[in-house]
Amino acid sequence: MSEKKVAIVTGAAGGIGEAIVRKLGEKGFRVLGTGRNAGKLQALKDALGGSMEFEFHAADIQADDAPKAIVDAAMAKFGRLDALVNNAGSFNFGPVHATTDDMLDEVFGISLRAPFRLCREALVHMREGSSIVFIGSTWGLYGTPGGGAYSTVKAGQIGLMQTMAAEYGPKGVRSNYVAPTVVRTEMTDAYWDLDFFRRTNHELTPLARECSAQDVANMVAFLASDEAAMVNGQTIAVDGGISTTRYLAPEAIGAVRQ
């Protein structure tokens, strides 16, 4: 069996997911990517070419048989499992009073139930030195108007992560949570240039730059590596300071109220 580490990345064909796959590949990981769209996963495999060892298993992560099938695919292809990156998510948000049961079920199913079940399957194969990483959101760290089910599950992921850090840390399996601020991807593109979106995100962020998928991938690769061997049970914001400061951009401070 190869000594090269193996990672599973969910939502692998999306903007953040692809960046994570590529960064883990740079760090020497072999990666099994998963997602619902086999065509996008194949396109990613083709684009990667021979730059890294990448295989994929297309599945709807909400399906009852998906978690076991994904982990079984990784074990069949690579023979070991050292990292699980729970990246797949739903950006379906809105105020509680406007959240339907269908919206609630979708967000909970993709972002909380599925990662819980996938962790359960993965832990059976994880040895000392393994790492589980959740890709959450700053919306799980503080109250956000309109957050609804989205903010709820992101906070729930923190609870799951902390519980696993305590339960499996003694076995050498680390669990951590990455909380990015908004990143421009297919999920957020429709909102990106709207005035309210910029006011509630960019104008509250001290660093005068946007958070990129690569910023998130860099943190994930660190947490999955031996360099983070003493990092367990942590929520790490990749957000330019929005979650810990009361910053307001000069243009916002000087705005004239109508």
C-alpha positions as CSV (number, residue, x, y, z in Angstrom):
1,M,0.0,0.0,0.0
2,S,1.3,3.4,-0.9
3,E,2.4,5.7,1.9
4,K,1.0,8.8,0.1
5,K,-2.0,10.2,2.0
6,V,-5.5,10.0,0.7
7,A,-8.3,12.6,1.0
8,I,-12.0,12.7,0.2
9,V,-13.3,16.1,-0.9
10,T,-17.1,16.6,-1.2
11,G,-18.4,19.2,-3.6
12,A,-15.1,18.7,-5.5
13,A,-16.2,20.2,-8.8
14,G,-17.2,23.6,-7.4
15,G,-15.0,26.6,-7.1
16,I,-13.8,26.1,-3.5
17,G,-13.8,22.3,-3.9
18,E,-11.6,22.4,-7.0
19,A,-9.2,24.7,-5.3
20,I,-9.0,22.3,-2.3
21,V,-8.4,19.3,-4.6
22,R,-5.6,21.1,-6.5
23,K,-3.9,22.3,-3.3
24,L,-4.0,18.9,-1.6
25,G,-2.5,17.5,-4.8
26,E,0.3,20.0,-4.5
27,K,0.9,18.7,-1.0
28,G,1.2,15.1,-2.2
29,F,-2.3,13.8,-1.4
30,R,-4.2,11.4,-3.6
31,V,-7.8,12.6,-3.8
32,L,-11.2,11.1,-4.3
33,G,-13.6,13.9,-5.3
34,T,-17.3,13.5,-5.1
35,G,-20.4,15.5,-6.2
36,R,-23.6,15.1,-8.0
37,N,-22.4,16.0,-11.5
38,A,-20.3,13.2,-13.1
39,G,-19.6,15.4,-16.1
40,K,-18.1,18.2,-14.0
41,L,-16.0,15.7,-12.0
42,Q,-14.7,14.1,-15.3
43,A,-13.9,17.6,-16.6
44,L,-11.9,18.3,-13.4
45,K,-10.0,14.9,-13.8
46,D,-9.3,15.8,-17.4
47,A,-8.0,19.3,-16.5
48,L,-5.8,17.9,-13.8
49,G,-4.2,15.5,-16.2
50,G,-1.2,13.8,-14.7
51,S,-0.5,16.6,-12.2
52,M,-1.9,14.5,-9.3
53,E,-3.7,11.3,-8.5
54,F,-7.4,12.1,-8.7
55,E,-10.4,9.8,-8.9
56,F,-14.0,10.6,-8.5
57,H,-17.3,9.0,-7.4
58,A,-20.4,10.8,-8.5
59,A,-23.2,10.7,-5.9
60,D,-26.0,12.8,-4.3
61,I,-24.5,13.1,-0.9
62,Q,-28.0,13.3,0.6
63,A,-28.8,9.7,-0.6
64,D,-28.9,7.1,2.2
65,D,-26.3,4.9,0.5
66,A,-24.0,7.8,-0.5
67,P,-21.7,8.1,2.5
68,K,-20.7,4.4,2.5
69,A,-20.4,4.3,-1.3
70,I,-18.1,7.3,-1.2
71,V,-15.8,5.9,1.5
72,D,-15.8,2.4,-0.1
73,A,-14.8,4.0,-3.4
74,A,-11.8,5.8,-1.8
75,M,-10.7,2.6,0.0
76,A,-11.1,0.5,-3.2
77,K,-9.1,3.0,-5.3
78,F,-6.4,4.0,-2.8
79,G,-6.5,1.5,0.1
80,R,-6.4,4.1,2.9
81,L,-8.1,7.3,4.1
82,D,-6.2,10.1,5.9
83,A,-8.4,13.2,5.4
84,L,-12.1,14.1,4.9
85,V,-13.0,17.5,3.7
86,N,-16.7,18.2,4.1
87,N,-17.0,21.0,1.6
88,A,-20.4,20.4,-0.1
89,G,-23.1,22.8,0.9
90,S,-26.3,24.7,0.0
91,F,-26.4,28.5,-0.2
92,N,-30.1,28.5,0.3
93,F,-30.8,31.1,2.9
94,G,-33.6,33.4,4.0
95,P,-35.3,34.6,7.2
96,V,-36.9,32.0,9.5
97,H,-40.4,33.1,8.7
98,A,-39.8,32.7,5.0
99,T,-38.0,29.3,5.2
100,T,-40.2,26.5,3.9
101,D,-39.8,22.8,5.0
102,D,-38.3,22.0,1.6
103,M,-35.6,24.7,2.0
104,L,-35.0,23.5,5.6
105,D,-34.7,19.8,4.5
106,E,-32.3,20.7,1.7
107,V,-29.9,22.7,3.7
108,F,-30.0,20.3,6.7
109,G,-29.6,17.3,4.4
110,I,-26.6,18.6,2.5
111,S,-24.8,20.6,5.1
112,L,-25.4,18.7,8.4
113,R,-27.0,15.2,8.0
114,A,-24.7,14.2,5.1
115,P,-21.4,15.3,6.7
116,F,-22.4,13.6,10.0
117,R,-23.1,10.3,8.1
118,L,-19.9,10.7,6.0
119,C,-17.8,11.2,9.1
120,R,-19.3,8.1,10.7
121,E,-18.3,6.0,7.7
122,A,-14.8,7.6,7.3
123,L,-13.9,7.3,11.0
124,V,-13.8,3.5,10.7
125,H,-10.8,3.7,8.4
126,M,-9.0,6.7,9.9
127,R,-5.7,6.1,11.7
128,E,-3.6,8.3,14.0
129,G,-2.6,11.4,12.2
130,S,-5.8,11.7,10.2
131,S,-7.8,14.9,9.8
132,I,-11.4,15.9,9.3
133,V,-12.1,19.4,8.1
134,F,-15.5,21.2,7.8
135,I,-15.9,24.1,5.4
136,G,-18.4,26.3,7.2
137,S,-18.9,30.0,7.1
138,T,-18.6,33.1,9.2
139,W,-22.4,33.0,9.2
140,G,-22.0,30.2,11.7
141,L,-20.1,32.4,14.0
142,Y,-22.4,35.3,14.5
143,G,-26.1,36.3,14.0
144,T,-26.9,37.3,10.4
145,P,-30.3,38.7,9.3
146,G,-31.7,36.3,6.7
147,G,-29.3,33.5,7.7
148,G,-32.1,31.1,8.6
149,A,-31.4,27.5,8.0
150,Y,-28.0,28.2,6.4
151,S,-26.6,29.9,9.6
152,T,-28.2,27.2,11.7
153,V,-26.5,24.3,10.0
154,K,-23.1,26.1,9.9
155,A,-23.3,26.6,13.7
156,G,-24.4,23.0,14.0
157,Q,-21.3,21.9,12.1
158,I,-19.2,23.6,14.8
159,G,-20.9,21.5,17.5
160,L,-20.3,18.3,15.5
161,M,-16.6,19.2,14.9
162,Q,-16.0,20.0,18.6
163,T,-17.7,16.8,19.7
164,M,-15.6,14.7,17.3
165,A,-12.4,16.6,18.4
166,A,-13.1,15.4,21.9
167,E,-14.2,11.9,21.0
168,Y,-11.6,11.0,18.5
169,G,-8.7,13.3,19.4
170,P,-7.3,10.6,21.8
171,K,-7.1,8.3,18.8
172,G,-5.1,10.8,16.9
173,V,-7.9,11.9,14.6
174,R,-8.2,15.7,14.5
175,S,-11.3,17.7,13.6
176,N,-11.4,21.4,12.7
177,Y,-13.7,23.9,11.1
178,V,-12.8,26.5,8.5
179,A,-15.1,29.6,8.4
180,P,-14.6,31.6,5.2
181,T,-16.2,34.9,4.6
182,V,-18.0,35.2,1.2
183,V,-16.1,33.8,-1.7
184,R,-17.1,34.5,-5.3
185,T,-18.2,31.1,-6.8
186,E,-21.2,29.9,-8.8
187,M,-23.2,29.8,-5.6
188,T,-22.6,33.5,-4.7
189,D,-22.1,35.1,-8.2
190,A,-25.7,36.2,-8.5
191,Y,-25.5,38.3,-5.3
192,W,-21.9,39.5,-5.6
193,D,-22.5,43.0,-7.1
194,L,-25.7,43.8,-5.3
195,D,-25.4,46.8,-3.1
196,F,-26.7,45.1,0.1
197,F,-24.3,42.2,-0.4
198,R,-21.3,44.5,-0.7
199,R,-22.4,46.6,2.3
200,T,-22.9,43.6,4.6
201,N,-19.6,41.9,3.6
202,H,-16.9,43.9,1.9
203,E,-17.5,47.2,3.7
204,L,-17.2,45.4,7.1
205,T,-13.9,43.7,6.3
206,P,-10.6,45.3,7.3
207,L,-8.5,43.7,4.6
208,A,-9.1,45.5,1.3
209,R,-9.3,42.4,-0.8
210,E,-11.7,39.6,-1.6
211,C,-11.4,36.2,-0.1
212,S,-10.5,33.6,-2.8
213,A,-11.1,29.9,-3.1
214,Q,-7.3,29.6,-2.9
215,D,-7.3,31.3,0.5
216,V,-9.7,28.6,1.8
217,A,-7.7,25.8,0.1
218,N,-4.5,26.9,1.7
219,M,-6.0,26.6,5.2
220,V,-7.5,23.2,4.5
221,A,-4.2,21.9,3.2
222,F,-2.5,23.1,6.4
223,L,-5.1,21.5,8.6
224,A,-4.9,18.2,6.7
225,S,-1.1,18.2,7.0
226,D,1.3,17.0,9.7
227,E,2.2,20.7,10.2
228,A,-1.1,21.0,12.0
229,A,-0.5,18.0,14.2
230,M,-1.5,19.9,17.4
231,V,-4.5,21.7,15.9
232,N,-7.7,20.1,17.0
233,G,-11.2,21.3,17.8
234,Q,-10.6,24.7,16.3
235,T,-12.8,27.1,14.4
236,I,-10.5,29.1,12.1
237,A,-11.9,32.1,10.2
238,V,-10.5,32.9,6.8
239,D,-12.3,36.3,6.7
240,G,-10.0,39.2,6.7
241,G,-11.2,40.1,10.2
242,I,-14.9,40.6,9.6
243,S,-15.9,38.2,12.5
244,T,-13.7,39.8,15.2
245,T,-13.6,43.5,14.5
246,R,-16.1,46.4,14.4
247,Y,-14.5,47.7,11.2
248,L,-16.5,49.9,8.8
249,A,-15.1,51.1,5.5
250,P,-14.5,54.9,5.1
251,E,-17.0,55.1,2.3
252,A,-19.6,53.5,4.6
253,I,-18.8,55.8,7.5
254,G,-19.1,58.8,5.2
255,A,-22.3,57.7,3.5
256,V,-25.1,60.2,3.6
257,R,-28.4,58.9,5.0
258,Q,-31.4,59.5,2.8
